[in-house]
């Protein structure tokens, strides 16, 4: 009988120890949450982790950027823009965020705003190949083929080995050839 009492006491002690251990799990920090978010492919889980990180540190730049990027990837570009605006409040000189805004505007088919975002980057860094390429794409979407071609040409001057931009330029040349005009060129009325 004494053994049964001892066994019951030990089980109760183990249960209390287990409950105490559960209560003392160390809280996650922002870096851990961002690392977890980066490892998951589920965008709902990513959003929960970014939100949790932002409750711990509402001024964490990378959390705002990553949350915006994830939102844009799942078609919530308007919400992504709000995250990018918050990130720009934290770091107003960050050109990368302006590029991401341009991409989100492009996804929303707001090409003029997309171009404005890329122009902001190009004011600071006129040799930003990504911004030149994306600005060219937005201009192309607006039918401004001559301006788009200028962006691609400038990007290729900076990096003549960029295959993606070279292919983009060749496709645009094909479009121009099929249409028989460069719609925004000064001599477009003579074609």
TORBA-583514 format. One record per residue (C-alpha): residue number from 0; residue in three letters; x, y, z. Coordinates in steps of 0.05 Angstrom, whole numbers. Last residue first. Example, Ala and Ser with C-alpha at 12.3 -4.5 7.8 and 13.67 -1.06 7.14 Angstrom:
   k   r      X      Y      Z
   1 SER    273    -21    143
   0 ALA    246    -90    156
//
This chain:
   k   r      X      Y      Z
 190 UNK     84   1100  -1806
 189 UNK     90   1176  -1812
 188 UNK     47   1193  -1750
 187 UNK     94   1152  -1706
 186 UNK    151   1200  -1722
 185 UNK    158   1230  -1652
 184 UNK    156   1160  -1622
 183 UNK    100   1141  -1574
 182 UNK     65   1090  -1617
 181 UNK    128   1057  -1646
 180 UNK     93   1031  -1706
 179 UNK     83    972  -1752
 178 UNK     42    935  -1700
 177 UNK     78    870  -1716
 176 UNK    147    904  -1717
 175 UNK    133    940  -1650
 174 UNK    111    875  -1618
 173 UNK    173    839  -1645
 172 UNK    218    895  -1620
 171 UNK    184    887  -1552
 170 UNK    199    812  -1552
 169 UNK    272    827  -1569
 168 UNK    277    878  -1512
 167 UNK    248    830  -1462
 166 UNK    297    776  -1485
 165 UNK    356    824  -1475
 164 UNK    327    843  -1407
 163 UNK    325    771  -1385
 162 UNK    393    755  -1414
 161 UNK    431    808  -1375
 160 UNK    500    804  -1407
 159 UNK    502    876  -1432
 158 UNK    498    901  -1360
 157 UNK    499    977  -1353
 156 UNK    487    990  -1427
 155 UNK    435    934  -1425
 154 UNK    397    971  -1371
 153 UNK    399   1035  -1413
 152 UNK    374    998  -1474
 151 UNK    317    966  -1434
 150 UNK    296   1034  -1406
 149 UNK    300   1067  -1475
 148 UNK    258   1010  -1504
 147 UNK    204   1023  -1452
 146 UNK    204   1097  -1471
 145 UNK    195   1079  -1544
 144 UNK    142   1027  -1529
 143 UNK     95   1070  -1489
 142 UNK     37   1022  -1496
 141 UNK     18   1029  -1423
 140 UNK     39    957  -1410
 139 UNK    105    973  -1444
 138 UNK    116   1030  -1397
 137 UNK    105    983  -1338
 136 UNK    154    933  -1367
 135 UNK    206    987  -1379
 134 UNK    197   1011  -1308
 133 UNK    210    940  -1285
 132 UNK    274    934  -1325
 131 UNK    300   1002  -1305
 130 UNK    283    988  -1232
 129 UNK    319    921  -1234
 128 UNK    379    951  -1269
 127 UNK    390   1005  -1217
 126 UNK    440   1049  -1254
 125 UNK    405   1115  -1241
 124 UNK    411   1103  -1166
 123 UNK    380   1160  -1125
 122 UNK    335   1188  -1179
 121 UNK    327   1117  -1206
 120 UNK    294   1094  -1142
 119 UNK    243   1150  -1143
 118 UNK    232   1135  -1218
 117 UNK    216   1063  -1200
 116 UNK    161   1085  -1153
 115 UNK    133   1136  -1204
 114 UNK    132   1081  -1257
 113 UNK     91   1036  -1212
 112 UNK     44   1094  -1198
 111 UNK     33   1103  -1274
 110 UNK     25   1027  -1282
 109 UNK    -32   1018  -1233
 108 UNK    -45    948  -1259
 107 UNK    -53    924  -1187
 106 UNK      6    877  -1198
 105 UNK     45    937  -1225
 104 UNK     28    976  -1163
 103 UNK     56    918  -1122
 102 UNK    120    916  -1164
 101 UNK    130    991  -1156
 100 UNK    120    985  -1081
  99 UNK    173    930  -1080
  98 UNK    221    976  -1116
  97 UNK    206   1032  -1066
  96 UNK    221    983  -1010
  95 UNK    288    967  -1041
  94 UNK    305   1040  -1046
  93 UNK    306   1048   -970
  92 UNK    315   1123   -955
  91 UNK    250   1130   -915
  90 UNK    269   1075   -865
  89 UNK    216   1069   -810
  88 UNK    163   1109   -846
  87 UNK    183   1071   -909
  86 UNK    167   1005   -874
  85 UNK     98   1031   -857
  84 UNK     88   1050   -930
  83 UNK    112    981   -950
  82 UNK     61    949   -904
  81 UNK      5    992   -932
  80 UNK     28    973  -1003
  79 UNK     23    899   -985
  78 UNK    -49    909   -964
  77 UNK    -64    937  -1034
  76 UNK    -24    880  -1065
  75 UNK    -65    825  -1033
  74 UNK    -55    777  -1090
  73 UNK    -21    721  -1052
  72 UNK     50    743  -1070
  71 UNK     34    815  -1052
  70 UNK     15    794   -982
  69 UNK     80    755   -974
  68 UNK    121    815   -997
  67 UNK     84    862   -950
  66 UNK     95    816   -891
  65 UNK    168    810   -909
  64 UNK    177    885   -913
  63 UNK    139    898   -848
  62 UNK    177    843   -811
  61 UNK    243    868   -840
  60 UNK    232    938   -813
  59 UNK    216    920   -741
  58 UNK    179    981   -714
  57 UNK    119    945   -684
  56 UNK    166    899   -644
  55 UNK    132    844   -605
  54 UNK     64    856   -638
  53 UNK    101    860   -704
  52 UNK    131    791   -694
  51 UNK     62    762   -680
  50 UNK     36    795   -743
  49 UNK     94    767   -783
  48 UNK     82    697   -754
  47 UNK      8    700   -769
  46 UNK     22    724   -840
  45 UNK     72    668   -853
  44 UNK     21    617   -828
  43 UNK    -30    644   -877
  42 UNK     23    643   -931
  41 UNK     38    570   -923
  40 UNK    107    555   -953
  39 UNK    140    556   -885
  38 UNK    215    566   -873
  37 UNK    216    641   -880
  36 UNK    160    648   -829
  35 UNK    199    607   -779
  34 UNK    260    652   -789
  33 UNK    217    714   -781
  32 UNK    188    686   -716
  31 UNK    257    669   -689
  30 UNK    283    738   -707
  29 UNK    224    771   -672
  28 UNK    233    734   -607
  27 UNK    196    673   -584
  26 UNK    175    667   -511
  25 UNK    213    616   -470
  24 UNK    171    558   -449
  23 UNK    161    568   -374
  22 UNK     88    548   -370
  21 UNK     99    481   -404
  20 UNK    155    466   -355
  19 UNK    110    480   -296
  18 UNK     57    434   -323
  17 UNK    108    378   -333
  16 UNK    136    388   -263
  15 UNK     65    386   -234
  14 UNK     51    321   -273
  13 UNK    117    291   -250
  12 UNK    101    308   -177
  11 UNK     31    279   -183
  10 UNK     60    215   -214
   9 UNK    112    211   -158
   8 UNK     58    219   -105
   7 UNK     16    164   -137
   6 UNK     76    118   -139
   5 UNK     93    132    -66
   4 UNK     20    119    -46
   3 UNK     20     53    -86
   2 UNK     86     33    -53
   1 UNK     57     47     16
   0 UNK      0      0      0
//
